[in-house]
Amino acid sequence: MVAEDRANSASRLRMRARATAPGAAPGRAQSGLLAARAAEEYQYVVRDVRRIAKVGGGLVAVLAVLFVLIDVLGIIRL
């Protein structure tokens, strides 16, 4: 995860350097920088949604196992 953050930081710095390069069109540089920032934020969102899905799936699996043990098989009695 740290390596991803470093790679994202390096990518962001390269995009800023391109945006401020001499001879670059001002409008295109700003929209390109905005698109780069949006793409970077999208990566964070995708990573977070995957983590949420993993945790949620794990919780559903634990609940399913407990249901089978308690209600179906009667191994665990409360």
DODOPA-718723 format. One record per atom (N, C-alpha, C): residue number from 1; residue in three letters; x, y, z. Coordinates in nm, 2 decimals, always signed. Last residue first. Layout:
N
+------+------+--------+--------+--------+
: nuza : guse :      x :      y :      z :
+------+------+--------+--------+--------+
:  NUM :  ALA :      X :      Y :      Z :
...
+------+------+--------+--------+--------+
END
This chain:
78
+------+------+--------+--------+--------+
: nuza : guse :      x :      y :      z :
+------+------+--------+--------+--------+
:   78 :  LEU :  -2.75 :  -2.23 :  +2.23 :
:   78 :  LEU :  -2.75 :  -2.11 :  +2.31 :
:   78 :  LEU :  -2.86 :  -2.11 :  +2.42 :
:   77 :  ARG :  -2.54 :  -2.48 :  +2.11 :
:   77 :  ARG :  -2.67 :  -2.45 :  +2.17 :
:   77 :  ARG :  -2.65 :  -2.32 :  +2.26 :
:   76 :  ILE :  -2.39 :  -2.59 :  +1.82 :
:   76 :  ILE :  -2.38 :  -2.49 :  +1.93 :
:   76 :  ILE :  -2.52 :  -2.46 :  +1.98 :
:   75 :  ILE :  -2.51 :  -2.79 :  +1.67 :
:   75 :  ILE :  -2.39 :  -2.82 :  +1.73 :
:   75 :  ILE :  -2.37 :  -2.72 :  +1.85 :
:   74 :  GLY :  -2.73 :  -2.78 :  +1.50 :
:   74 :  GLY :  -2.75 :  -2.77 :  +1.64 :
:   74 :  GLY :  -2.63 :  -2.81 :  +1.72 :
:   73 :  LEU :  -2.74 :  -2.76 :  +1.22 :
:   73 :  LEU :  -2.68 :  -2.88 :  +1.28 :
:   73 :  LEU :  -2.71 :  -2.89 :  +1.43 :
:   72 :  VAL :  -2.90 :  -2.52 :  +1.19 :
:   72 :  VAL :  -2.92 :  -2.63 :  +1.11 :
:   72 :  VAL :  -2.87 :  -2.76 :  +1.18 :
:   71 :  ASP :  -2.84 :  -2.32 :  +1.40 :
:   71 :  ASP :  -2.98 :  -2.36 :  +1.36 :
:   71 :  ASP :  -2.99 :  -2.49 :  +1.29 :
:   70 :  ILE :  -2.55 :  -2.33 :  +1.44 :
:   70 :  ILE :  -2.65 :  -2.31 :  +1.55 :
:   70 :  ILE :  -2.79 :  -2.36 :  +1.51 :
:   69 :  LEU :  -2.41 :  -2.38 :  +1.20 :
:   69 :  LEU :  -2.38 :  -2.45 :  +1.33 :
:   69 :  LEU :  -2.49 :  -2.44 :  +1.43 :
:   68 :  VAL :  -2.54 :  -2.22 :  +1.02 :
:   68 :  VAL :  -2.54 :  -2.36 :  +1.00 :
:   68 :  VAL :  -2.51 :  -2.43 :  +1.13 :
:   67 :  PHE :  -2.49 :  -1.97 :  +1.13 :
:   67 :  PHE :  -2.63 :  -2.01 :  +1.11 :
:   67 :  PHE :  -2.64 :  -2.16 :  +1.10 :
:   66 :  LEU :  -2.21 :  -1.96 :  +1.12 :
:   66 :  LEU :  -2.28 :  -1.96 :  +1.25 :
:   66 :  LEU :  -2.43 :  -2.01 :  +1.24 :
:   65 :  VAL :  -2.18 :  -1.95 :  +0.84 :
:   65 :  VAL :  -2.13 :  -2.06 :  +0.92 :
:   65 :  VAL :  -2.20 :  -2.07 :  +1.06 :
:   64 :  ALA :  -2.31 :  -1.70 :  +0.79 :
:   64 :  ALA :  -2.36 :  -1.82 :  +0.73 :
:   64 :  ALA :  -2.31 :  -1.94 :  +0.81 :
:   63 :  LEU :  -2.14 :  -1.52 :  +0.93 :
:   63 :  LEU :  -2.28 :  -1.54 :  +0.97 :
:   63 :  LEU :  -2.34 :  -1.66 :  +0.91 :
:   62 :  VAL :  -1.91 :  -1.55 :  +0.79 :
:   62 :  VAL :  -1.91 :  -1.59 :  +0.93 :
:   62 :  VAL :  -2.05 :  -1.61 :  +0.97 :
:   61 :  ALA :  -2.00 :  -1.45 :  +0.54 :
:   61 :  ALA :  -1.95 :  -1.59 :  +0.55 :
:   61 :  ALA :  -1.95 :  -1.64 :  +0.69 :
:   60 :  VAL :  -2.05 :  -1.19 :  +0.60 :
:   60 :  VAL :  -2.16 :  -1.27 :  +0.56 :
:   60 :  VAL :  -2.12 :  -1.42 :  +0.57 :
:   59 :  LEU :  -1.79 :  -1.10 :  +0.67 :
:   59 :  LEU :  -1.89 :  -1.10 :  +0.77 :
:   59 :  LEU :  -2.01 :  -1.19 :  +0.73 :
:   58 :  GLY :  -1.66 :  -1.13 :  +0.42 :
:   58 :  GLY :  -1.62 :  -1.21 :  +0.53 :
:   58 :  GLY :  -1.72 :  -1.21 :  +0.64 :
:   57 :  GLY :  -1.81 :  -0.94 :  +0.27 :
:   57 :  GLY :  -1.82 :  -1.08 :  +0.23 :
:   57 :  GLY :  -1.77 :  -1.17 :  +0.35 :
:   56 :  GLY :  -1.72 :  -0.70 :  +0.41 :
:   56 :  GLY :  -1.86 :  -0.74 :  +0.41 :
:   56 :  GLY :  -1.88 :  -0.89 :  +0.37 :
:   55 :  VAL :  -1.45 :  -0.71 :  +0.35 :
:   55 :  VAL :  -1.49 :  -0.72 :  +0.49 :
:   55 :  VAL :  -1.64 :  -0.76 :  +0.49 :
:   54 :  LYS :  -1.46 :  -0.69 :  +0.06 :
:   54 :  LYS :  -1.40 :  -0.80 :  +0.13 :
:   54 :  LYS :  -1.44 :  -0.82 :  +0.27 :
:   53 :  ALA :  -1.60 :  -0.45 :  +0.03 :
:   53 :  ALA :  -1.66 :  -0.57 :  -0.02 :
:   53 :  ALA :  -1.59 :  -0.69 :  +0.04 :
:   52 :  ILE :  -1.41 :  -0.27 :  +0.14 :
:   52 :  ILE :  -1.54 :  -0.28 :  +0.20 :
:   52 :  ILE :  -1.61 :  -0.41 :  +0.15 :
:   51 :  ARG :  -1.20 :  -0.31 :  -0.05 :
:   51 :  ARG :  -1.18 :  -0.34 :  +0.10 :
:   51 :  ARG :  -1.32 :  -0.36 :  +0.16 :
:   50 :  ARG :  -1.32 :  -0.21 :  -0.28 :
:   50 :  ARG :  -1.28 :  -0.35 :  -0.27 :
:   50 :  ARG :  -1.26 :  -0.40 :  -0.13 :
:   49 :  VAL :  -1.36 :  +0.05 :  -0.21 :
:   49 :  VAL :  -1.48 :  -0.03 :  -0.23 :
:   49 :  VAL :  -1.44 :  -0.18 :  -0.23 :
:   48 :  ASP :  -1.09 :  +0.14 :  -0.19 :
:   48 :  ASP :  -1.17 :  +0.14 :  -0.07 :
:   48 :  ASP :  -1.30 :  +0.05 :  -0.09 :
:   47 :  ARG :  -1.01 :  +0.11 :  -0.46 :
:   47 :  ARG :  -0.94 :  +0.04 :  -0.35 :
:   47 :  ARG :  -1.03 :  +0.03 :  -0.22 :
:   46 :  VAL :  -1.18 :  +0.30 :  -0.58 :
:   46 :  VAL :  -1.18 :  +0.16 :  -0.62 :
:   46 :  VAL :  -1.12 :  +0.07 :  -0.51 :
:   45 :  VAL :  -1.09 :  +0.53 :  -0.45 :
:   45 :  VAL :  -1.23 :  +0.49 :  -0.44 :
:   45 :  VAL :  -1.24 :  +0.34 :  -0.47 :
:   44 :  TYR :  -0.83 :  +0.55 :  -0.55 :
:   44 :  TYR :  -0.86 :  +0.54 :  -0.40 :
:   44 :  TYR :  -1.00 :  +0.49 :  -0.38 :
:   43 :  GLN :  -0.88 :  +0.58 :  -0.82 :
:   43 :  GLN :  -0.80 :  +0.47 :  -0.77 :
:   43 :  GLN :  -0.83 :  +0.45 :  -0.62 :
:   42 :  TYR :  -1.01 :  +0.83 :  -0.82 :
:   42 :  TYR :  -1.09 :  +0.71 :  -0.86 :
:   42 :  TYR :  -1.01 :  +0.58 :  -0.81 :
:   41 :  GLU :  -0.81 :  +1.00 :  -0.76 :
:   41 :  GLU :  -0.91 :  +0.98 :  -0.66 :
:   41 :  GLU :  -0.99 :  +0.86 :  -0.70 :
:   40 :  GLU :  -0.67 :  +0.98 :  -1.01 :
:   40 :  GLU :  -0.61 :  +0.94 :  -0.88 :
:   40 :  GLU :  -0.71 :  +0.91 :  -0.77 :
:   39 :  ALA :  -0.86 :  +1.08 :  -1.18 :
:   39 :  ALA :  -0.81 :  +0.94 :  -1.20 :
:   39 :  ALA :  -0.75 :  +0.89 :  -1.07 :
:   38 :  ALA :  -0.86 :  +1.35 :  -1.09 :
:   38 :  ALA :  -0.98 :  +1.26 :  -1.08 :
:   38 :  ALA :  -0.95 :  +1.12 :  -1.10 :
:   37 :  ARG :  -0.60 :  +1.43 :  -1.15 :
:   37 :  ARG :  -0.65 :  +1.42 :  -1.01 :
:   37 :  ARG :  -0.77 :  +1.34 :  -0.99 :
:   36 :  ALA :  -0.61 :  +1.41 :  -1.43 :
:   36 :  ALA :  -0.52 :  +1.33 :  -1.35 :
:   36 :  ALA :  -0.56 :  +1.32 :  -1.21 :
:   35 :  ALA :  -0.81 :  +1.60 :  -1.48 :
:   35 :  ALA :  -0.83 :  +1.46 :  -1.52 :
:   35 :  ALA :  -0.74 :  +1.37 :  -1.44 :
:   34 :  LEU :  -0.66 :  +1.83 :  -1.40 :
:   34 :  LEU :  -0.79 :  +1.79 :  -1.33 :
:   34 :  LEU :  -0.83 :  +1.65 :  -1.36 :
:   33 :  LEU :  -0.46 :  +1.83 :  -1.58 :
:   33 :  LEU :  -0.43 :  +1.81 :  -1.44 :
:   33 :  LEU :  -0.55 :  +1.77 :  -1.36 :
:   32 :  GLY :  -0.61 :  +1.87 :  -1.81 :
:   32 :  GLY :  -0.53 :  +1.75 :  -1.80 :
:   32 :  GLY :  -0.49 :  +1.72 :  -1.65 :
:   31 :  SER :  -0.70 :  +2.12 :  -1.76 :
:   31 :  SER :  -0.80 :  +2.01 :  -1.77 :
:   31 :  SER :  -0.73 :  +1.88 :  -1.76 :
:   30 :  GLN :  -0.46 :  +2.26 :  -1.75 :
:   30 :  GLN :  -0.55 :  +2.26 :  -1.64 :
:   30 :  GLN :  -0.65 :  +2.15 :  -1.64 :
:   29 :  ALA :  -0.36 :  +2.22 :  -2.01 :
:   29 :  ALA :  -0.28 :  +2.18 :  -1.89 :
:   29 :  ALA :  -0.37 :  +2.17 :  -1.77 :
:   28 :  ARG :  -0.55 :  +2.34 :  -2.17 :
:   28 :  ARG :  -0.53 :  +2.20 :  -2.18 :
:   28 :  ARG :  -0.45 :  +2.15 :  -2.06 :
:   27 :  GLY :  -0.52 :  +2.61 :  -2.10 :
:   27 :  GLY :  -0.64 :  +2.54 :  -2.08 :
:   27 :  GLY :  -0.63 :  +2.39 :  -2.08 :
:   26 :  PRO :  -0.24 :  +2.67 :  -2.17 :
:   26 :  PRO :  -0.29 :  +2.68 :  -2.03 :
:   26 :  PRO :  -0.42 :  +2.60 :  -2.01 :
:   25 :  ALA :  -0.02 :  +2.46 :  -2.35 :
:   25 :  ALA :  -0.14 :  +2.54 :  -2.36 :
:   25 :  ALA :  -0.21 :  +2.55 :  -2.22 :
:   24 :  ALA :  +0.33 :  +2.49 :  -2.29 :
:   24 :  ALA :  +0.20 :  +2.41 :  -2.28 :
:   24 :  ALA :  +0.08 :  +2.50 :  -2.28 :
:   23 :  GLY :  +0.55 :  +2.64 :  -2.28 :
:   23 :  GLY :  +0.49 :  +2.61 :  -2.41 :
:   23 :  GLY :  +0.37 :  +2.53 :  -2.41 :
:   22 :  PRO :  +0.70 :  +2.49 :  -2.00 :
:   22 :  PRO :  +0.69 :  +2.60 :  -2.09 :
:   22 :  PRO :  +0.64 :  +2.56 :  -2.23 :
:   21 :  ALA :  +0.50 :  +2.30 :  -1.77 :
:   21 :  ALA :  +0.61 :  +2.30 :  -1.87 :
:   21 :  ALA :  +0.59 :  +2.42 :  -1.96 :
:   20 :  THR :  +0.30 :  +2.25 :  -1.59 :
:   20 :  THR :  +0.37 :  +2.38 :  -1.58 :
:   20 :  THR :  +0.48 :  +2.39 :  -1.68 :
:   19 :  ALA :  +0.22 :  +2.00 :  -1.66 :
:   19 :  ALA :  +0.12 :  +2.11 :  -1.67 :
:   19 :  ALA :  +0.19 :  +2.24 :  -1.66 :
:   18 :  ARG :  +0.44 :  +1.84 :  -1.61 :
:   18 :  ARG :  +0.39 :  +1.86 :  -1.75 :
:   18 :  ARG :  +0.30 :  +1.98 :  -1.76 :
:   17 :  ALA :  +0.45 :  +1.87 :  -1.33 :
:   17 :  ALA :  +0.56 :  +1.92 :  -1.41 :
:   17 :  ALA :  +0.52 :  +1.94 :  -1.56 :
:   16 :  ARG :  +0.21 :  +1.74 :  -1.27 :
:   16 :  ARG :  +0.22 :  +1.88 :  -1.24 :
:   16 :  ARG :  +0.34 :  +1.94 :  -1.32 :
:   15 :  MET :  +0.27 :  +1.48 :  -1.35 :
:   15 :  MET :  +0.16 :  +1.55 :  -1.41 :
:   15 :  MET :  +0.17 :  +1.70 :  -1.39 :
:   14 :  ARG :  +0.48 :  +1.42 :  -1.17 :
:   14 :  ARG :  +0.50 :  +1.42 :  -1.32 :
:   14 :  ARG :  +0.40 :  +1.50 :  -1.39 :
:   13 :  LEU :  +0.34 :  +1.43 :  -0.93 :
:   13 :  LEU :  +0.44 :  +1.52 :  -0.95 :
:   13 :  LEU :  +0.48 :  +1.53 :  -1.10 :
:   12 :  ARG :  +0.17 :  +1.21 :  -0.97 :
:   12 :  ARG :  +0.11 :  +1.34 :  -0.95 :
:   12 :  ARG :  +0.22 :  +1.45 :  -0.98 :
:   11 :  SER :  +0.35 :  +1.00 :  -0.98 :
:   11 :  SER :  +0.27 :  +1.03 :  -1.09 :
:   11 :  SER :  +0.21 :  +1.17 :  -1.09 :
:   10 :  ALA :  +0.45 :  +1.01 :  -0.71 :
:   10 :  ALA :  +0.54 :  +1.04 :  -0.83 :
:   10 :  ALA :  +0.46 :  +1.07 :  -0.95 :
:    9 :  SER :  +0.21 :  +0.94 :  -0.58 :
:    9 :  SER :  +0.28 :  +1.07 :  -0.56 :
:    9 :  SER :  +0.37 :  +1.11 :  -0.67 :
:    8 :  ASN :  +0.18 :  +0.68 :  -0.67 :
:    8 :  ASN :  +0.08 :  +0.79 :  -0.70 :
:    8 :  ASN :  +0.13 :  +0.93 :  -0.68 :
:    7 :  ALA :  +0.40 :  +0.56 :  -0.56 :
:    7 :  ALA :  +0.39 :  +0.57 :  -0.71 :
:    7 :  ALA :  +0.28 :  +0.67 :  -0.75 :
:    6 :  ARG :  +0.34 :  +0.59 :  -0.29 :
:    6 :  ARG :  +0.46 :  +0.66 :  -0.35 :
:    6 :  ARG :  +0.45 :  +0.67 :  -0.50 :
:    5 :  ASP :  +0.11 :  +0.43 :  -0.28 :
:    5 :  ASP :  +0.10 :  +0.58 :  -0.25 :
:    5 :  ASP :  +0.22 :  +0.65 :  -0.30 :
:    4 :  GLU :  +0.22 :  +0.18 :  -0.34 :
:    4 :  GLU :  +0.11 :  +0.24 :  -0.43 :
:    4 :  GLU :  +0.11 :  +0.39 :  -0.41 :
:    3 :  ALA :  +0.39 :  +0.14 :  -0.13 :
:    3 :  ALA :  +0.44 :  +0.15 :  -0.26 :
:    3 :  ALA :  +0.34 :  +0.22 :  -0.36 :
:    2 :  VAL :  +0.20 :  +0.12 :  +0.07 :
:    2 :  VAL :  +0.29 :  +0.23 :  +0.08 :
:    2 :  VAL :  +0.35 :  +0.25 :  -0.06 :
:    1 :  MET :  +0.08 :  -0.12 :  +0.00 :
:    1 :  MET :  +0.00 :  +0.00 :  +0.00 :
:    1 :  MET :  +0.09 :  +0.13 :  +0.00 :
+------+------+--------+--------+--------+
END
